Amino acid sequence: MSTGALIWLALVGLLVYAIRDRRRTWSEDAAGKLILWAGPVFSSAVLLGLLTYALWLMPALRPTTHGVLRIEVTGTQFWWRVVYHKSGRPPAISANEIRLPVGEPVEFILRSDDVVHSFWMPSLGGKMDMIPGRTNTLPVLANREGVYRGACAEFCGTSHALMAFSAVAMMPDDFDRWLNIQSSPASGAAGPGRDLFTRHGCGSCHRIDGTEARGLVGPDLSHIGGRETVAAGVLPNTEEMIARFIAEPEVLKPGTRMPSFAMLGSADIRAIARYLKGLR
């Protein structure tokens, strides 16, 4: 900021000098030297100095993440697969939501299953592309609690604008408790919704830990009831919205691979939605 102020003052000074000094005539040679030194030479020197200073600061701005929490995020049309890796604990699988501890560095491992996506949490960290066949890493350090919005920042298809996620920064103790829950089967009551979920083949595409549903085509639903949103940031996470997405996913998210289940009838759809909302 101080460097920018100095440059601004220098330019204003030259402008005032040029306006007031009307009686003096400059030779063509002198004018050419002024243009050369005040133009490309001065600008290049300033930019080079700023670049050198920025590169010198960069290592300190990137949090060190060796041996700490790693969050693997895979972008796919049009949702996010999320896996938490922490030493001494089994991986915890989630989808369309990211949680991270405040004050502790996190290393994001970013991949893509299909086309180029771009992982972006504007309030927490920089933007990083997710390229098929390549793994990129992004260190992030959250400084305060809160729920932040993340999004795909690279056009990836019909529902690119509907590919978002919630980023929840939590105090470390709260995060550890949450991660313990995520590493275990969800506590959800068995009932007609669970039977309908199994009978109609939902488990072929979706996984629910502790059940026979082991599908990997769609988002993991093991603890969907505790997430902020449904359908990758499209809808608030309520029983009504879950039922609506089951009935008409292609209307809410064009291009989604999930077929409509409107043929089940509203009572069956609500029963499945109630079961899913109870998975916490």
C-alpha positions as CSV (number, residue, x, y, z in Angstrom):
1,M,0.0,0.0,0.0
2,S,2.8,2.4,0.9
3,T,4.6,1.6,-2.4
4,G,1.3,2.4,-4.3
5,A,1.0,5.7,-2.5
6,L,4.6,6.7,-3.5
7,I,3.9,5.9,-7.1
8,W,0.7,7.8,-7.0
9,L,2.4,10.9,-5.5
10,A,5.2,10.7,-8.1
11,L,2.7,10.7,-10.9
12,V,0.7,13.5,-9.4
13,G,3.9,15.5,-9.0
14,L,4.8,15.0,-12.6
15,L,1.3,16.0,-13.7
16,V,1.5,19.3,-11.6
17,Y,5.0,20.0,-13.0
18,A,3.8,19.5,-16.6
19,I,0.8,21.8,-16.1
20,R,2.7,24.6,-14.4
21,D,6.0,24.6,-16.4
22,R,4.6,26.1,-19.6
23,R,7.5,28.5,-20.5
24,R,10.3,25.9,-20.8
25,T,10.8,24.2,-24.1
26,W,12.0,20.7,-24.2
27,S,14.3,19.4,-26.9
28,E,13.3,16.2,-28.8
29,D,16.3,14.4,-27.3
30,A,15.4,15.4,-23.7
31,A,11.8,14.5,-24.2
32,G,12.8,11.1,-25.5
33,K,15.0,10.4,-22.5
34,L,12.2,11.4,-20.1
35,I,9.8,9.1,-21.8
36,L,12.3,6.3,-21.8
37,W,13.3,6.6,-18.1
38,A,10.0,7.6,-16.7
39,G,8.1,5.1,-18.8
40,P,9.4,1.5,-19.5
41,V,12.5,1.7,-17.3
42,F,10.8,3.1,-14.2
43,S,7.7,0.9,-14.6
44,S,9.7,-2.3,-15.1
45,A,11.9,-1.6,-12.1
46,V,8.9,-1.0,-9.8
47,L,7.1,-4.1,-11.1
48,L,10.3,-6.2,-10.7
49,G,10.8,-5.0,-7.2
50,L,7.2,-5.7,-6.2
51,L,7.4,-9.2,-7.8
52,T,10.6,-10.0,-5.9
53,Y,9.0,-8.8,-2.6
54,A,5.8,-10.9,-3.2
55,L,7.9,-14.0,-4.0
56,W,9.9,-13.5,-0.8
57,L,6.7,-13.3,1.2
58,M,4.9,-16.2,-0.4
59,P,6.4,-19.1,1.6
60,A,5.3,-17.4,4.9
61,L,1.8,-16.9,3.5
62,R,1.3,-20.6,2.7
63,P,0.6,-22.6,5.9
64,T,2.8,-25.6,6.5
65,T,0.6,-28.7,6.2
66,H,3.0,-31.6,6.5
67,G,1.6,-34.4,8.7
68,V,-1.7,-32.6,9.4
69,L,-5.3,-33.0,8.3
70,R,-5.7,-33.8,4.6
71,I,-9.1,-33.3,2.9
72,E,-9.4,-35.1,-0.5
73,V,-11.9,-33.3,-2.7
74,T,-12.9,-34.7,-6.1
75,G,-15.0,-32.7,-8.5
76,T,-17.6,-34.4,-10.7
77,Q,-20.6,-33.2,-12.7
78,F,-22.1,-31.6,-10.6
79,W,-21.1,-32.4,-7.0
80,W,-18.1,-32.9,-4.7
81,R,-16.8,-36.1,-3.2
82,V,-15.0,-35.4,0.1
83,V,-12.8,-37.7,2.1
84,Y,-11.0,-36.7,5.4
85,H,-7.7,-38.2,6.2
86,K,-6.2,-37.7,9.7
87,S,-3.4,-39.7,11.2
88,G,-4.6,-42.5,13.5
89,R,-8.2,-42.4,12.3
90,P,-10.0,-44.2,9.4
91,P,-11.0,-42.1,6.4
92,A,-14.3,-40.2,6.8
93,I,-16.3,-39.9,3.6
94,S,-18.7,-37.1,2.9
95,A,-20.1,-35.0,0.0
96,N,-21.0,-31.4,-1.0
97,E,-19.8,-29.9,2.3
98,I,-16.4,-29.3,3.9
99,R,-15.6,-28.8,7.5
100,L,-12.2,-27.7,8.9
101,P,-10.8,-26.7,12.2
102,V,-10.1,-23.1,13.1
103,G,-6.4,-22.3,13.6
104,E,-5.1,-25.5,12.2
105,P,-3.6,-25.8,8.7
106,V,-5.3,-28.1,6.3
107,E,-4.0,-29.6,3.0
108,F,-6.6,-30.0,0.3
109,I,-5.9,-32.7,-2.3
110,L,-7.8,-31.8,-5.4
111,R,-8.8,-34.1,-8.3
112,S,-11.5,-34.4,-11.0
113,D,-13.4,-37.4,-12.3
114,D,-14.5,-36.0,-15.6
115,V,-13.9,-32.4,-16.8
116,V,-11.9,-29.5,-15.5
117,H,-13.4,-28.0,-12.4
118,S,-12.0,-25.2,-10.1
119,F,-12.2,-25.4,-6.3
120,W,-12.8,-22.0,-4.7
121,M,-13.6,-20.8,-1.2
122,P,-13.3,-17.0,-1.6
123,S,-13.3,-16.2,2.1
124,L,-10.9,-18.9,3.2
125,G,-8.4,-19.6,0.4
126,G,-7.2,-19.3,-3.1
127,K,-8.6,-20.9,-6.3
128,M,-7.2,-24.1,-7.6
129,D,-8.1,-26.0,-10.8
130,M,-9.1,-29.7,-10.6
131,I,-7.8,-31.4,-13.8
132,P,-8.5,-35.0,-14.8
133,G,-5.5,-37.2,-14.4
134,R,-3.7,-34.7,-12.2
135,T,-3.5,-34.1,-8.4
136,N,-3.2,-30.5,-7.1
137,T,-2.8,-29.4,-3.5
138,L,-4.0,-26.3,-1.8
139,P,-3.0,-25.4,1.8
140,V,-5.7,-23.5,3.8
141,L,-5.8,-22.0,7.2
142,A,-9.2,-20.8,8.7
143,N,-8.8,-18.0,11.2
144,R,-12.4,-17.8,12.6
145,E,-15.6,-19.8,12.9
146,G,-18.3,-19.5,10.4
147,V,-20.1,-21.0,7.4
148,Y,-18.7,-19.9,4.1
149,R,-19.8,-20.5,0.5
150,G,-17.6,-22.4,-1.9
151,A,-18.1,-23.0,-5.6
152,C,-16.8,-24.4,-8.8
153,A,-15.1,-21.5,-10.6
154,E,-14.5,-23.2,-14.0
155,F,-17.4,-23.7,-16.4
156,C,-18.0,-27.5,-16.3
157,G,-21.3,-28.1,-18.0
158,T,-25.1,-27.3,-17.8
159,S,-25.3,-27.0,-14.0
160,H,-22.0,-25.4,-13.4
161,A,-23.7,-22.5,-11.6
162,L,-25.4,-25.0,-9.3
163,M,-22.2,-26.8,-8.2
164,A,-21.5,-25.2,-4.8
165,F,-20.8,-26.3,-1.3
166,S,-20.7,-25.1,2.3
167,A,-17.4,-24.6,4.1
168,V,-17.8,-24.8,7.8
169,A,-15.0,-23.6,10.0
170,M,-15.3,-25.1,13.5
171,M,-13.3,-24.9,16.8
172,P,-10.8,-27.8,16.9
173,D,-12.6,-29.7,19.7
174,D,-16.0,-29.4,17.9
175,F,-14.3,-30.5,14.7
176,D,-12.8,-33.6,16.3
177,R,-16.2,-34.6,17.7
178,W,-17.8,-34.1,14.3
179,L,-15.0,-36.1,12.6
180,N,-15.5,-39.0,15.1
181,I,-19.2,-39.1,14.1
182,Q,-18.4,-39.0,10.4
183,S,-16.1,-42.0,10.8
184,S,-18.9,-44.1,12.2
185,P,-22.2,-45.3,10.8
186,A,-25.0,-42.7,11.0
187,S,-27.5,-42.9,13.8
188,G,-30.8,-43.1,11.9
189,A,-33.9,-45.1,12.8
190,A,-34.9,-48.0,10.6
191,G,-38.4,-47.7,9.1
192,P,-40.3,-47.7,5.8
193,G,-38.0,-45.1,4.3
194,R,-35.0,-47.3,4.7
195,D,-36.8,-50.2,3.2
196,L,-37.9,-48.1,0.3
197,F,-34.5,-46.7,-0.2
198,T,-33.1,-50.3,-0.5
199,R,-36.0,-51.7,-2.6
200,H,-35.8,-49.1,-5.3
201,G,-32.1,-49.4,-5.9
202,C,-30.9,-46.1,-4.4
203,G,-28.0,-48.0,-2.9
204,S,-26.6,-48.8,-6.4
205,C,-25.6,-45.2,-6.8
206,H,-25.3,-43.9,-3.2
207,R,-23.4,-45.1,-0.1
208,I,-24.7,-45.1,3.4
209,D,-22.2,-46.4,6.0
210,G,-23.3,-49.4,8.0
211,T,-25.9,-50.5,5.4
212,E,-25.8,-52.5,2.2
213,A,-25.9,-49.3,0.2
214,R,-22.4,-49.1,-1.3
215,G,-22.8,-47.2,-4.5
216,L,-20.1,-44.7,-5.6
217,V,-21.8,-43.1,-8.6
218,G,-23.6,-40.4,-6.6
219,P,-22.9,-38.5,-3.4
220,D,-22.3,-40.3,-0.1
221,L,-25.4,-40.0,2.0
222,S,-24.1,-41.5,5.3
223,H,-24.6,-38.3,7.3
224,I,-26.6,-36.2,4.9
225,G,-29.1,-35.1,7.6
226,G,-26.4,-33.0,9.3
227,R,-25.3,-31.1,6.2
228,E,-26.1,-27.5,5.5
229,T,-27.5,-28.0,2.0
230,V,-28.9,-30.6,-0.4
231,A,-27.8,-31.2,-4.0
232,A,-24.4,-29.4,-3.7
233,G,-25.6,-26.0,-2.4
234,V,-28.9,-25.9,-4.4
235,L,-31.4,-26.3,-1.6
236,P,-31.6,-25.9,2.2
237,N,-31.4,-29.2,3.9
238,T,-34.9,-29.9,5.0
239,E,-37.1,-33.0,4.6
240,E,-39.3,-31.2,2.2
241,M,-36.3,-30.2,0.0
242,I,-34.9,-33.7,0.0
243,A,-38.2,-35.0,-1.2
244,R,-38.4,-32.4,-3.9
245,F,-35.0,-33.3,-5.2
246,I,-35.8,-37.0,-5.3
247,A,-39.0,-36.3,-7.3
248,E,-37.5,-33.9,-9.9
249,P,-33.7,-33.7,-9.8
250,E,-33.4,-32.9,-13.5
251,V,-35.6,-29.8,-13.0
252,L,-33.6,-28.5,-10.1
253,K,-30.2,-29.5,-11.5
254,P,-30.2,-29.8,-15.4
255,G,-27.7,-32.4,-16.6
256,T,-27.6,-34.4,-13.4
257,R,-27.2,-38.1,-13.7
258,M,-29.8,-38.9,-11.1
259,P,-33.1,-40.0,-12.6
260,S,-36.5,-38.8,-11.4
261,F,-38.3,-41.0,-8.9
262,A,-41.7,-39.2,-9.2
263,M,-43.3,-42.5,-10.1
264,L,-42.9,-43.6,-6.5
265,G,-45.7,-41.4,-5.2
266,S,-45.5,-38.6,-2.7
267,A,-45.9,-40.8,0.4
268,D,-43.0,-43.0,-0.5
269,I,-40.8,-40.1,-1.5
270,R,-41.5,-38.4,1.8
271,A,-40.7,-41.6,3.7
272,I,-37.3,-41.8,2.0
273,A,-36.7,-38.1,2.6
274,R,-37.5,-38.6,6.3
275,Y,-35.1,-41.5,6.5
276,L,-32.3,-39.5,4.9
277,K,-32.9,-36.4,7.0
278,G,-32.5,-38.6,10.1
279,L,-29.0,-39.7,9.1
280,R,-26.7,-37.6,11.2
